[in-house]
Amino acid sequence: MDITAFAPYASFIPDFPAFCTALQAPRTCCLRVNTLRTTPEVVQALLIAQGYDVMSSPLAPKLLLVDHLSHPGRLREALLGYYHPQAFTSALAARSWRRSLVNWSAISVPRLAVKRRIWRS
């Protein structure tokens, strides 16, 4: 990666050399397990058997974090549909809409009215 493109930002990025070093470090890959086909434990065991460092995500049980997996779509497990790569930030946005996290009593519009509007649109 050419870090000279970030040189104009050096004046307002604290510890710019550390920022450039972080850009060159390999990123952790986030995988969402397709639980219709397998379980996170099975996928984790398969990836560990291939030499990858895999850990469960503290965010959701279906997410696995894998170090040094540069091309996750090339593995047999991906071709079998056991998982698909997903940006960790996308998983964060999806989690915020989980029903258990929504305080329905704080919403002034009745749920039934909201459902009717959704179905009509």
DSSP file (Angstrom, degrees, kcal/mol; ACC not computed):
  #  RESIDUE AA STRUCTURE BP1 BP2  ACC     N-H-->O    O-->H-N    N-H-->O    O-->H-N    TCO  KAPPA ALPHA  PHI   PSI    X-CA   Y-CA   Z-CA
    1    1 A M              0   0    0      0, 0.0     2,-0.9     0, 0.0    23,-0.0   0.000 360.0 360.0 360.0 135.8    0.0    0.0    0.0
    2    2 A D    >   -     0   0    0      1,-0.2     3,-0.8     2,-0.0     4,-0.1  -0.741 360.0-177.9 -86.4 105.3    1.3    3.4   -0.9
    3    3 A I  G >   +     0   0    0     -2,-0.9     3,-1.6     1,-0.2     4,-0.2   0.556  67.0  85.4 -83.8  -6.4    1.1    5.5    2.3
    4    4 A T  G >  S+     0   0    0      1,-0.3     3,-1.2     2,-0.2    -1,-0.2   0.750  77.9  69.5 -64.9 -20.8    2.4    8.7    0.6
    5    5 A A  G <  S+     0   0    0     -3,-0.8    -1,-0.3     1,-0.2    -2,-0.1   0.744  97.2  52.1 -66.4 -21.4   -1.3    9.3   -0.3
    6    6 A F  G X  S+     0   0    0     -3,-1.6     3,-1.8     1,-0.2     4,-0.3   0.459  78.6 100.6 -93.3  -1.6   -2.0    9.9    3.4
    7    7 A A  G X  S+     0   0    0     -3,-1.2     3,-1.7     1,-0.3     4,-0.3   0.841  73.9  60.4 -55.2 -38.5    0.8   12.5    3.8
    8    8 A P  G 3  S+     0   0    0      0, 0.0     3,-0.4     0, 0.0    -1,-0.3   0.740 102.4  54.8 -62.6 -18.8   -1.5   15.5    3.6
    9    9 A Y  G X> S+     0   0    0     -3,-1.8     3,-1.3     1,-0.2     4,-1.0   0.462  78.3  96.8 -91.4  -1.5   -3.4   14.2    6.7
   10   10 A A  T <4 S+     0   0    0     -3,-1.7     6,-0.2    -4,-0.3     3,-0.2   0.780  73.4  64.7 -60.7 -28.3   -0.2   14.0    8.9
   11   11 A S  T 34 S+     0   0    0     -3,-0.4    -1,-0.3    -4,-0.3    -2,-0.1   0.784 114.6  27.1 -70.2 -25.9   -0.9   17.3   10.5
   12   12 A F  T <4 S+     0   0    0     -3,-1.3    -1,-0.2     2,-0.1    -2,-0.2   0.382  97.4  92.1-120.6   5.8   -4.1   16.2   12.2
   13   13 A I  S >< S-     0   0    0     -4,-1.0     3,-0.6    -3,-0.2     2,-0.1  -0.892  77.4-129.2 -96.4 116.2   -3.7   12.4   12.7
   14   14 A P  T 3  S+     0   0    0      0, 0.0     5,-0.1     0, 0.0    -2,-0.1  -0.416  88.1   7.1 -65.1 138.6   -2.2   11.9   16.1
   15   15 A D  T >> S-     0   0    0     -2,-0.1     4,-1.8     3,-0.1     3,-0.5   0.964  76.9-173.8  53.4  61.2    0.9    9.6   15.9
   16   16 A F  H <> S+     0   0    0     -3,-0.6     4,-2.3    -6,-0.2     5,-0.2   0.838  76.8  56.8 -56.8 -39.7    1.0    9.5   12.2
   17   17 A P  H 3> S+     0   0    0      0, 0.0     4,-2.1     0, 0.0    -1,-0.2   0.905 107.7  48.7 -60.8 -39.1    3.9    6.9   12.0
   18   18 A A  H <> S+     0   0    0     -3,-0.5     4,-2.3     2,-0.2    -2,-0.2   0.875 109.2  53.9 -66.3 -36.1    1.8    4.5   14.0
   19   19 A F  H  X S+     0   0    0     -4,-1.8     4,-1.6     2,-0.2    -1,-0.2   0.927 109.3  47.3 -61.7 -45.4   -1.2    5.1   11.7
   20   20 A C  H  X S+     0   0    0     -4,-2.3     4,-1.1     1,-0.2    -2,-0.2   0.876 111.0  51.6 -65.2 -37.9    0.9    4.3    8.7
   21   21 A T  H  X S+     0   0    0     -4,-2.1     4,-0.9     1,-0.2     3,-0.5   0.904 107.9  52.3 -64.3 -41.0    2.2    1.1   10.4
   22   22 A A  H  < S+     0   0    0     -4,-2.3     3,-0.4     1,-0.2    -1,-0.2   0.841 104.0  57.5 -64.9 -33.2   -1.3    0.0   11.1
   23   23 A L  H  < S+     0   0    0     -4,-1.6    -1,-0.2     1,-0.2    -2,-0.2   0.823 108.2  46.9 -65.6 -30.1   -2.3    0.5    7.5
   24   24 A Q  H  < S+     0   0    0     -4,-1.1    -1,-0.2    -3,-0.5    -2,-0.2   0.609  91.5  97.9 -88.5 -12.6    0.4   -2.0    6.4
   25   25 A A  S  < S-     0   0    0     -4,-0.9     2,-0.1    -3,-0.4    -3,-0.0  -0.495  87.3-100.3 -75.0 144.5   -0.5   -4.6    9.1
   26   26 A P        -     0   0    0      0, 0.0     2,-0.2     0, 0.0    -1,-0.1  -0.403  40.2-126.4 -65.2 140.0   -2.7   -7.5    7.9
   27   27 A R        -     0   0    0     -4,-0.1    42,-0.4    -2,-0.1    41,-0.4  -0.547  18.2-109.6 -87.8 151.8   -6.3   -7.1    8.9
   28   28 A T        -     0   0    0     -2,-0.2     2,-0.4    39,-0.1    39,-0.2  -0.639  33.6-131.6 -77.0 134.9   -8.4   -9.6   10.7
   29   29 A C  E     -A   66   0A   0     37,-3.2    37,-3.0    -2,-0.3     2,-0.5  -0.735  12.8-148.7 -91.4 135.2  -11.1  -11.2    8.5
   30   30 A C  E     -A   65   0A   0     -2,-0.4    56,-2.6    56,-0.2     2,-0.4  -0.909  14.6-170.1-105.5 127.3  -14.6  -11.3    9.8
   31   31 A L  E     -AB  64  85A   0     33,-2.9    33,-2.6    -2,-0.5     2,-0.6  -0.956  14.7-148.9-119.8 134.9  -16.7  -14.3    8.7
   32   32 A R  E     -AB  63  84A   0     52,-2.7    52,-1.8    -2,-0.4     2,-0.3  -0.914  23.7-134.7-100.8 121.6  -20.5  -14.8    9.2
   33   33 A V  E     - B   0  83A   0     29,-2.9     2,-1.1    -2,-0.6    50,-0.3  -0.563   8.8-130.3 -79.4 135.1  -21.3  -18.5    9.5
   34   34 A N    >>  -     0   0    0     48,-2.8     4,-1.8    -2,-0.3     3,-1.7  -0.739  21.9-170.0 -83.6  98.0  -24.3  -19.7    7.5
   35   35 A T  T 34 S+     0   0    0     -2,-1.1    -1,-0.2     1,-0.3    47,-0.1   0.526  78.5  71.5 -74.4  -3.9  -26.1  -21.6   10.3
   36   36 A L  T 34 S+     0   0    0      1,-0.1    -1,-0.3    46,-0.0     3,-0.1   0.708 112.7  28.1 -77.1 -19.9  -28.5  -23.2    7.8
   37   37 A R  T <4 S-     0   0    0     -3,-1.7     2,-0.2     1,-0.2    -2,-0.2   0.718 132.0 -18.0-109.7 -30.0  -25.6  -25.3    6.6
   38   38 A T     <  -     0   0    0     -4,-1.8    -1,-0.2    44,-0.2     3,-0.0  -0.838  66.2 -93.5-159.1-169.7  -23.3  -25.7    9.6
   39   39 A T     >  -     0   0    0     -2,-0.2     4,-2.0    -3,-0.1     3,-0.2  -0.848  31.3-115.2-120.2 158.3  -22.3  -24.3   13.0
   40   40 A P  H  > S+     0   0    0      0, 0.0     4,-2.6     0, 0.0     5,-0.2   0.860 116.1  57.4 -59.4 -34.5  -19.7  -21.8   14.0
   41   41 A E  H  > S+     0   0    0      2,-0.2     4,-2.3     1,-0.2     5,-0.2   0.897 106.2  48.4 -64.7 -39.8  -17.9  -24.6   15.9
   42   42 A V  H  > S+     0   0    0     -3,-0.2     4,-2.4     2,-0.2    -1,-0.2   0.935 113.7  46.1 -65.7 -46.5  -17.5  -26.7   12.8
   43   43 A V  H  X S+     0   0    0     -4,-2.0     4,-2.4     1,-0.2     5,-0.2   0.908 112.0  52.0 -63.3 -41.5  -16.2  -23.9   10.7
   44   44 A Q  H  X S+     0   0    0     -4,-2.6     4,-2.3    -5,-0.2    -1,-0.2   0.925 110.7  47.5 -61.1 -44.5  -13.8  -22.8   13.5
   45   45 A A  H  X S+     0   0    0     -4,-2.3     4,-2.1     1,-0.2    -2,-0.2   0.896 111.3  51.2 -64.0 -40.4  -12.5  -26.4   13.7
   46   46 A L  H  X S+     0   0    0     -4,-2.4     4,-0.8     2,-0.2    -1,-0.2   0.903 112.8  45.0 -64.1 -41.2  -12.1  -26.7    9.9
   47   47 A L  H  <>S+     0   0    0     -4,-2.4     5,-2.2     2,-0.2     3,-0.4   0.878 111.6  51.9 -72.0 -37.3  -10.1  -23.4    9.7
   48   48 A I  H ><5S+     0   0    0     -4,-2.3     3,-1.7     1,-0.2    -2,-0.2   0.892 104.9  57.2 -64.3 -38.5   -7.9  -24.2   12.7
   49   49 A A  H 3<5S+     0   0    0     -4,-2.1    -1,-0.2     1,-0.3    -2,-0.2   0.769 104.2  53.4 -62.8 -24.7   -7.1  -27.6   11.0
   50   50 A Q  T 3<5S-     0   0    0     -4,-0.8    -1,-0.3    -3,-0.4    -2,-0.2   0.423 127.4-100.0 -89.8   0.8   -5.8  -25.5    8.0
   51   51 A G  T < 5S+     0   0    0     -3,-1.7     2,-0.3     1,-0.3    -3,-0.2   0.578  75.4 138.6  96.6  10.8   -3.5  -23.5   10.3
   52   52 A Y      < -     0   0    0     -5,-2.2     2,-0.8     1,-0.0    -1,-0.3  -0.629  55.9-123.6 -89.8 148.9   -5.6  -20.3   10.7
   53   53 A D  E     +C   67   0A   0     14,-0.6    14,-2.1    -2,-0.3     2,-0.4  -0.827  41.6 178.1 -90.6 109.1   -5.9  -18.5   14.0
   54   54 A V  E     +C   66   0A   0     -2,-0.8     2,-0.3    12,-0.2    12,-0.2  -0.913  11.2 172.7-120.1 137.9   -9.7  -18.3   14.6
   55   55 A M  E     -C   65   0A   0     10,-2.1    10,-3.0    -2,-0.4     2,-0.1  -0.992  34.8-107.1-140.3 152.1  -11.7  -16.9   17.5
   56   56 A S  E     -C   64   0A   0     -2,-0.3     8,-0.2     8,-0.2     6,-0.1  -0.460  39.2-112.9 -72.7 147.2  -15.3  -16.4   18.1
   57   57 A S        -     0   0    0      6,-2.2     6,-0.2     3,-0.5    -1,-0.1  -0.603   8.4-143.2 -80.1 139.8  -16.5  -12.8   18.0
   58   58 A P  S    S+     0   0    0      0, 0.0    -1,-0.1     0, 0.0    -2,-0.0   0.639  98.0  64.1 -72.7 -12.1  -17.7  -11.3   21.3
   59   59 A L  S    S-     0   0    0      1,-0.3    -3,-0.0     4,-0.0     3,-0.0   0.917 118.4  -6.9 -78.0 -46.1  -20.3   -9.4   19.2
   60   60 A A    >   -     0   0    0      3,-0.1     3,-1.3     1,-0.1    -3,-0.5  -0.993  58.8-125.4-153.6 145.1  -22.4  -12.4   17.9
   61   61 A P  T 3  S+     0   0    0      0, 0.0    -4,-0.1     0, 0.0    -1,-0.1   0.730 108.0  59.9 -67.4 -20.9  -22.0  -16.2   18.0
   62   62 A K  T 3  S+     0   0    0     -6,-0.1   -29,-2.9   -30,-0.1     2,-0.4   0.568  90.0  87.8 -82.7  -8.0  -22.3  -16.4   14.2
   63   63 A L  E <   -A   32   0A   0     -3,-1.3    -6,-2.2   -31,-0.2     2,-0.4  -0.768  55.6-170.2 -98.0 135.3  -19.2  -14.3   13.6
   64   64 A L  E     -AC  31  56A   0    -33,-2.6   -33,-2.9    -2,-0.4     2,-0.5  -0.966  12.2-147.5-120.1 140.4  -15.7  -15.7   13.5
   65   65 A L  E     -AC  30  55A   0    -10,-3.0   -10,-2.1    -2,-0.4     2,-0.5  -0.938  18.1-172.6-109.4 123.6  -12.5  -13.5   13.4
   66   66 A V  E >   -AC  29  54A   0    -37,-3.0   -37,-3.2    -2,-0.5     3,-0.6  -0.965  13.2-143.3-124.1 125.9   -9.6  -15.0   11.5
   67   67 A D  E 3  S+ C   0  53A   0    -14,-2.1   -14,-0.6    -2,-0.5   -39,-0.1  -0.629  79.9   8.8 -85.4 145.4   -6.1  -13.6   11.3
   68   68 A H  T 3  S+     0   0    0    -41,-0.4     2,-0.8    -2,-0.3    -1,-0.2   0.798  81.0 137.0  59.7  35.3   -4.0  -13.8    8.1
   69   69 A L    <   +     0   0    0     -3,-0.6    -1,-0.2   -42,-0.4    -3,-0.1  -0.830  20.1 168.0-109.3  90.5   -6.9  -14.9    5.9
   70   70 A S  S    S+     0   0    0     -2,-0.8    -1,-0.2     1,-0.3    -2,-0.1   0.809  72.5  29.1 -78.3 -30.4   -6.3  -12.7    2.8
   71   71 A H    >   +     0   0    0      1,-0.1     3,-1.6     2,-0.0     4,-0.3  -0.669  63.6 168.7-130.7  77.7   -8.7  -14.5    0.4
   72   72 A P  G >  S+     0   0    0      0, 0.0     3,-0.9     0, 0.0     6,-0.3   0.756  73.8  64.2 -65.1 -23.9  -11.6  -16.1    2.4
   73   73 A G  G 3  S+     0   0    0      1,-0.2    -2,-0.0     5,-0.1     6,-0.0   0.591  91.4  65.7 -75.9  -9.2  -13.6  -16.8   -0.8
   74   74 A R  G <  S+     0   0    0     -3,-1.6    -1,-0.2     4,-0.1     2,-0.1   0.585  80.5  98.1 -88.2 -10.5  -11.0  -19.2   -2.1
   75   75 A L  S X> S-     0   0    0     -3,-0.9     4,-1.7    -4,-0.3     3,-0.6  -0.437  81.7-120.3 -81.1 154.1  -11.4  -21.8    0.6
   76   76 A R  H 3> S+     0   0    0      1,-0.2     4,-1.9     2,-0.2     5,-0.2   0.860 111.9  59.6 -58.9 -38.0  -13.5  -24.9    0.2
   77   77 A E  H 34>S+     0   0    0      1,-0.2     5,-2.6     2,-0.2     6,-0.5   0.847 104.8  49.6 -63.1 -34.1  -15.7  -23.9    3.2
   78   78 A A  H X45S+     0   0    0     -3,-0.6     3,-1.2    -6,-0.3    -1,-0.2   0.906 109.2  51.3 -69.6 -41.3  -16.7  -20.7    1.4
   79   79 A L  H 3<5S+     0   0    0     -4,-1.7    -2,-0.2     1,-0.3    -1,-0.2   0.808 107.6  53.7 -65.9 -28.8  -17.5  -22.6   -1.8
   80   80 A L  T 3<5S-     0   0    0     -4,-1.9    -1,-0.3    -5,-0.2    -2,-0.2   0.552 117.5-115.8 -80.0  -8.0  -19.7  -25.0    0.2
   81   81 A G  T < 5S+     0   0    0     -3,-1.2    -3,-0.2    -4,-0.3   -44,-0.2   0.717  74.1 134.1  81.9  21.5  -21.5  -22.0    1.6
   82   82 A Y  S   <S-     0   0    0     -5,-2.6   -48,-2.8    -6,-0.2     2,-0.3   0.796  76.4  -5.8 -73.2 -27.8  -20.5  -22.5    5.2
   83   83 A Y  E     -B   33   0A   0     -6,-0.5   -50,-0.2   -50,-0.3    -2,-0.2  -0.962  57.2-149.5-154.0 168.1  -19.6  -18.8    5.6
   84   84 A H  E     -B   32   0A   0    -52,-1.8   -52,-2.7    -2,-0.3     2,-0.1  -0.987  33.0-104.9-142.5 144.1  -19.3  -15.5    3.8
   85   85 A P  E     +B   31   0A   0      0, 0.0     2,-0.4     0, 0.0   -54,-0.2  -0.397  41.0 178.5 -66.1 140.6  -17.0  -12.6    4.5
   86   86 A Q        -     0   0    0    -56,-2.6   -56,-0.2    -2,-0.1     2,-0.1  -0.992  33.7-109.6-144.0 136.0  -18.6   -9.6    6.2
   87   87 A A    >>  -     0   0    0     -2,-0.4     4,-1.5     1,-0.1     3,-0.7  -0.413  26.1-130.6 -62.3 137.1  -17.1   -6.4    7.3
   88   88 A F  H 3> S+     0   0    0      1,-0.3     4,-1.5     2,-0.2    -1,-0.1   0.855 108.3  57.7 -60.1 -34.5  -17.1   -6.2   11.1
   89   89 A T  H 3> S+     0   0    0      1,-0.2     4,-1.7     2,-0.2    -1,-0.3   0.833 101.8  55.2 -66.5 -31.4  -18.7   -2.8   11.0
   90   90 A S  H <> S+     0   0    0     -3,-0.7     4,-1.9     1,-0.2    -1,-0.2   0.870 105.3  52.7 -67.3 -36.0  -21.6   -4.2    9.0
   91   91 A A  H  X S+     0   0    0     -4,-1.5     4,-1.8     1,-0.2    -1,-0.2   0.849 105.7  55.1 -67.5 -33.3  -22.2   -6.7   11.8
   92   92 A L  H  X S+     0   0    0     -4,-1.5     4,-1.2     2,-0.2    -2,-0.2   0.922 108.2  47.6 -64.8 -43.6  -22.3   -3.9   14.3
   93   93 A A  H  < S+     0   0    0     -4,-1.7     4,-0.4     1,-0.2     3,-0.3   0.894 111.5  50.4 -66.1 -39.0  -25.0   -2.1   12.4
   94   94 A A  H >< S+     0   0    0     -4,-1.9     3,-1.1     1,-0.2    -1,-0.2   0.868 105.4  57.1 -67.7 -35.6  -27.1   -5.2   12.0
   95   95 A R  H >< S+     0   0    0     -4,-1.8     3,-1.8     1,-0.2    -1,-0.2   0.829  94.3  66.1 -66.0 -32.0  -26.8   -6.1   15.7
   96   96 A S  T 3< S+     0   0    0     -4,-1.2    -1,-0.2     1,-0.3    -2,-0.2   0.710  98.2  54.5 -66.5 -18.0  -28.3   -2.7   16.8
   97   97 A W  T <  S+     0   0    0     -3,-1.1    -1,-0.3    -4,-0.4    -2,-0.2   0.344  75.6 129.7 -97.1   6.7  -31.7   -3.7   15.2
   98   98 A R    X>  -     0   0    0     -3,-1.8     3,-1.6     1,-0.1     4,-0.6  -0.370  66.0-125.7 -62.1 139.7  -32.1   -6.9   17.1
   99   99 A R  G >4 S+     0   0    0      1,-0.3     3,-1.2     2,-0.2     5,-0.2   0.841 107.0  60.8 -57.5 -37.1  -35.5   -7.1   18.7
  100  100 A S  G 34 S+     0   0    0      1,-0.3    -1,-0.3     3,-0.1    -2,-0.1   0.732 104.8  49.9 -66.1 -20.4  -34.0   -7.8   22.2
  101  101 A L  G <4 S+     0   0    0     -3,-1.6     2,-0.5    -6,-0.2    -1,-0.3   0.540  91.1  92.3 -94.5  -7.4  -32.2   -4.5   22.1
  102  102 A V    <<  -     0   0    0     -3,-1.2     2,-1.3    -4,-0.6     3,-0.1  -0.760  68.4-144.3 -92.4 128.4  -35.2   -2.4   21.1
  103  103 A N    >   -     0   0    0     -2,-0.5     3,-1.4     1,-0.2     4,-0.4  -0.734  19.5-177.3 -89.8  91.3  -37.2   -0.8   23.9
  104  104 A W  G >  S+     0   0    0     -2,-1.3     3,-1.2     1,-0.3    -1,-0.2   0.795  76.3  63.1 -63.8 -29.2  -40.7   -1.1   22.3
  105  105 A S  G 3  S+     0   0    0      1,-0.3    -1,-0.3    -3,-0.1    -2,-0.1   0.752  97.7  57.9 -68.8 -21.3  -42.4    0.7   25.2
  106  106 A A  G <  S+     0   0    0     -3,-1.4     2,-0.5     2,-0.0    -1,-0.3   0.580  86.5  91.8 -83.3  -9.3  -40.4    3.8   24.5
  107  107 A I    <   -     0   0    0     -3,-1.2     4,-0.1    -4,-0.4    -3,-0.0  -0.763  64.2-157.1 -89.9 125.6  -41.8    4.0   20.9
  108  108 A S  S    S+     0   0    0     -2,-0.5    -1,-0.1     2,-0.1    -4,-0.0   0.791  71.4  79.5 -75.8 -27.9  -44.9    6.1   20.8
  109  109 A V  S    S-     0   0    0      1,-0.1    -2,-0.1     2,-0.0     5,-0.1  -0.664  91.9-111.5 -82.1 130.3  -46.4    4.6   17.6
  110  110 A P     >  -     0   0    0      0, 0.0     4,-1.7     0, 0.0     3,-0.3  -0.304  21.1-125.3 -59.8 144.0  -48.1    1.2   18.2
  111  111 A R  H  > S+     0   0    0      1,-0.2     4,-2.5     2,-0.2     5,-0.2   0.865 108.4  57.6 -59.9 -38.1  -46.2   -1.7   16.7
  112  112 A L  H  > S+     0   0    0      1,-0.2     4,-2.3     2,-0.2    -1,-0.2   0.903 105.4  50.3 -62.1 -41.0  -49.3   -2.9   14.7
  113  113 A A  H  > S+     0   0    0     -3,-0.3     4,-2.0     2,-0.2    -1,-0.2   0.891 110.2  50.4 -64.3 -38.8  -49.5    0.5   13.0
  114  114 A V  H  X S+     0   0    0     -4,-1.7     4,-2.1     1,-0.2    -2,-0.2   0.920 110.1  50.0 -64.8 -43.1  -45.9    0.4   12.0
  115  115 A K  H  X S+     0   0    0     -4,-2.5     4,-2.3     1,-0.2    -2,-0.2   0.893 108.7  52.6 -63.2 -39.6  -46.3   -3.1   10.6
  116  116 A R  H  X S+     0   0    0     -4,-2.3     4,-1.8     1,-0.2    -1,-0.2   0.913 109.2  49.5 -62.6 -41.9  -49.3   -2.0    8.6
  117  117 A R  H  X S+     0   0    0     -4,-2.0     4,-1.4     1,-0.2    -1,-0.2   0.893 110.4  50.6 -64.6 -38.9  -47.3    0.8    7.0
  118  118 A I  H  < S+     0   0    0     -4,-2.1     3,-0.2     1,-0.2    -2,-0.2   0.925 111.1  47.8 -64.9 -43.9  -44.4   -1.5    6.2
  119  119 A W  H  < S+     0   0    0     -4,-2.3    -1,-0.2     1,-0.2    -2,-0.2   0.815 110.3  52.7 -69.5 -29.3  -46.7   -4.0    4.5
  120  120 A R  H  <        0   0    0     -4,-1.8    -1,-0.2     1,-0.2    -2,-0.2   0.799 360.0 360.0 -75.9 -27.9  -48.5   -1.3    2.5
  121  121 A S     <        0   0    0     -4,-1.4    -1,-0.2    -3,-0.2    -2,-0.2   0.491 360.0 360.0 -81.7 360.0  -45.3    0.2    1.1
